[in-house]
């Protein structure tokens, strides 16, 4: 346990940030899971809707420094590739 006041404050801040980041990551994971389910069901409209929501959440996560830019870029690329494959198979 920290003794100095500044160290105590830093610990409080870090715990708050950790919780906030965890919530963002859980939200993104949930959205990715829903998107994957829509892809597996071959439901184009739902897939488009979930991809849009997922990409928005990923971009916000990068903006807030929760996820790294290249990781999100790779994820978005894969989502769009799957969506375009689904559209092409219509």
Short mmCIF file of the C-alpha atoms (twelve columns), coordinates in Angstrom:
data_MODEL
# 
_entry.id   MODEL 
# 
loop_
_atom_site.group_PDB 
_atom_site.id 
_atom_site.type_symbol 
_atom_site.label_atom_id 
_atom_site.label_alt_id 
_atom_site.label_comp_id 
_atom_site.label_asym_id 
_atom_site.label_seq_id 
_atom_site.Cartn_x 
_atom_site.Cartn_y 
_atom_site.Cartn_z 
_atom_site.pdbx_PDB_model_num 
ATOM 1  C CA . UNK A 1  0.000   0.000   0.000   1 
ATOM 2  C CA . UNK A 2  1.420   3.415   -0.905  1 
ATOM 3  C CA . UNK A 3  2.349   5.741   1.920   1 
ATOM 4  C CA . UNK A 4  2.740   9.106   0.213   1 
ATOM 5  C CA . UNK A 5  -0.335  11.086  -0.765  1 
ATOM 6  C CA . UNK A 6  0.734   11.362  -4.392  1 
ATOM 7  C CA . UNK A 7  1.262   7.609   -4.617  1 
ATOM 8  C CA . UNK A 8  -2.195  6.984   -3.117  1 
ATOM 9  C CA . UNK A 9  -3.762  9.300   -5.682  1 
ATOM 10 C CA . UNK A 10 -1.844  7.617   -8.507  1 
ATOM 11 C CA . UNK A 11 -3.124  4.236   -7.334  1 
ATOM 12 C CA . UNK A 12 -6.727  5.500   -7.248  1 
ATOM 13 C CA . UNK A 13 -6.368  6.940   -10.748 1 
ATOM 14 C CA . UNK A 14 -4.830  3.783   -12.116 1 
ATOM 15 C CA . UNK A 15 -7.632  1.634   -10.676 1 
ATOM 16 C CA . UNK A 16 -10.274 3.901   -12.251 1 
ATOM 17 C CA . UNK A 17 -8.520  3.791   -15.615 1 
ATOM 18 C CA . UNK A 18 -8.104  0.031   -15.399 1 
ATOM 19 C CA . UNK A 19 -11.830 -0.427  -14.777 1 
ATOM 20 C CA . UNK A 20 -12.760 1.965   -17.583 1 
ATOM 21 C CA . UNK A 21 -10.422 0.203   -20.021 1 
ATOM 22 C CA . UNK A 22 -11.765 -3.190  -18.995 1 
ATOM 23 C CA . UNK A 23 -15.328 -2.076  -19.705 1 
ATOM 24 C CA . UNK A 24 -14.361 -0.770  -23.150 1 
ATOM 25 C CA . UNK A 25 -12.582 -4.017  -24.009 1 
ATOM 26 C CA . UNK A 26 -15.551 -6.088  -22.834 1 
ATOM 27 C CA . UNK A 27 -17.909 -3.987  -24.956 1 
ATOM 28 C CA . UNK A 28 -15.713 -4.418  -28.018 1 
ATOM 29 C CA . UNK A 29 -15.484 -8.181  -27.396 1 
ATOM 30 C CA . UNK A 30 -19.277 -8.405  -27.126 1 
ATOM 31 C CA . UNK A 31 -19.757 -6.476  -30.376 1 
ATOM 32 C CA . UNK A 32 -17.221 -8.644  -32.194 1 
ATOM 33 C CA . UNK A 33 -18.998 -11.762 -30.947 1 
ATOM 34 C CA . UNK A 34 -22.380 -10.498 -32.175 1 
ATOM 35 C CA . UNK A 35 -20.843 -9.615  -35.529 1 
ATOM 36 C CA . UNK A 36 -19.348 -13.089 -35.828 1 
ATOM 37 C CA . UNK A 37 -22.745 -14.650 -35.064 1 
ATOM 38 C CA . UNK A 38 -24.347 -12.533 -37.794 1 
ATOM 39 C CA . UNK A 39 -21.665 -13.690 -40.251 1 
ATOM 40 C CA . UNK A 40 -22.244 -17.325 -39.330 1 
ATOM 41 C CA . UNK A 41 -26.000 -16.889 -39.785 1 
ATOM 42 C CA . UNK A 42 -25.268 -15.289 -43.194 1 
ATOM 43 C CA . UNK A 43 -27.609 -12.432 -42.292 1 
ATOM 44 C CA . UNK A 44 -26.292 -9.541  -44.384 1 
ATOM 45 C CA . UNK A 45 -28.383 -6.743  -42.866 1 
ATOM 46 C CA . UNK A 46 -27.605 -7.687  -39.282 1 
ATOM 47 C CA . UNK A 47 -23.948 -8.191  -40.150 1 
ATOM 48 C CA . UNK A 48 -23.755 -4.697  -41.668 1 
ATOM 49 C CA . UNK A 49 -25.401 -3.234  -38.578 1 
ATOM 50 C CA . UNK A 50 -23.081 -5.041  -36.153 1 
ATOM 51 C CA . UNK A 51 -19.973 -4.231  -38.203 1 
ATOM 52 C CA . UNK A 52 -20.888 -0.547  -38.140 1 
ATOM 53 C CA . UNK A 53 -21.338 -0.605  -34.346 1 
ATOM 54 C CA . UNK A 54 -18.125 -2.583  -33.852 1 
ATOM 55 C CA . UNK A 55 -16.050 -0.241  -35.992 1 
ATOM 56 C CA . UNK A 56 -17.406 2.768   -34.129 1 
ATOM 57 C CA . UNK A 57 -16.502 1.203   -30.765 1 
ATOM 58 C CA . UNK A 58 -13.039 0.229   -32.014 1 
ATOM 59 C CA . UNK A 59 -12.342 3.756   -33.253 1 
ATOM 60 C CA . UNK A 60 -13.404 5.207   -29.897 1 
ATOM 61 C CA . UNK A 61 -11.169 2.727   -28.092 1 
ATOM 62 C CA . UNK A 62 -8.193  3.922   -30.153 1 
ATOM 63 C CA . UNK A 63 -9.113  7.547   -29.566 1 
ATOM 64 C CA . UNK A 64 -9.120  6.965   -25.802 1 
ATOM 65 C CA . UNK A 65 -5.879  4.989   -25.872 1 
ATOM 66 C CA . UNK A 66 -7.416  1.693   -24.793 1 
ATOM 67 C CA . UNK A 67 -6.407  -0.240  -27.912 1 
ATOM 68 C CA . UNK A 68 -3.518  0.273   -30.309 1 
ATOM 69 C CA . UNK A 69 -4.089  1.797   -33.729 1 
ATOM 70 C CA . UNK A 70 -2.621  -1.070  -35.779 1 
ATOM 71 C CA . UNK A 71 -4.544  -3.720  -33.841 1 
ATOM 72 C CA . UNK A 72 -7.803  -1.919  -34.527 1 
ATOM 73 C CA . UNK A 73 -6.882  -1.320  -38.145 1 
ATOM 74 C CA . UNK A 74 -6.224  -5.041  -38.622 1 
ATOM 75 C CA . UNK A 75 -9.497  -5.971  -36.915 1 
ATOM 76 C CA . UNK A 76 -11.507 -3.509  -39.001 1 
ATOM 77 C CA . UNK A 77 -9.887  -4.801  -42.168 1 
ATOM 78 C CA . UNK A 78 -10.826 -8.378  -41.322 1 
ATOM 79 C CA . UNK A 79 -14.401 -7.397  -40.485 1 
ATOM 80 C CA . UNK A 80 -14.827 -5.526  -43.763 1 
ATOM 81 C CA . UNK A 81 -13.309 -8.407  -45.718 1 
ATOM 82 C CA . UNK A 82 -15.807 -10.843 -44.196 1 
ATOM 83 C CA . UNK A 83 -18.666 -8.426  -44.816 1 
ATOM 84 C CA . UNK A 84 -17.685 -7.978  -48.460 1 
ATOM 85 C CA . UNK A 85 -17.405 -11.761 -48.876 1 
ATOM 86 C CA . UNK A 86 -20.896 -12.099 -47.446 1 
ATOM 87 C CA . UNK A 87 -22.245 -9.455  -49.816 1 
ATOM 88 C CA . UNK A 88 -20.561 -11.104 -52.786 1 
ATOM 89 C CA . UNK A 89 -22.147 -14.483 -52.083 1 
ATOM 90 C CA . UNK A 90 -25.663 -13.065 -52.293 1 
# 
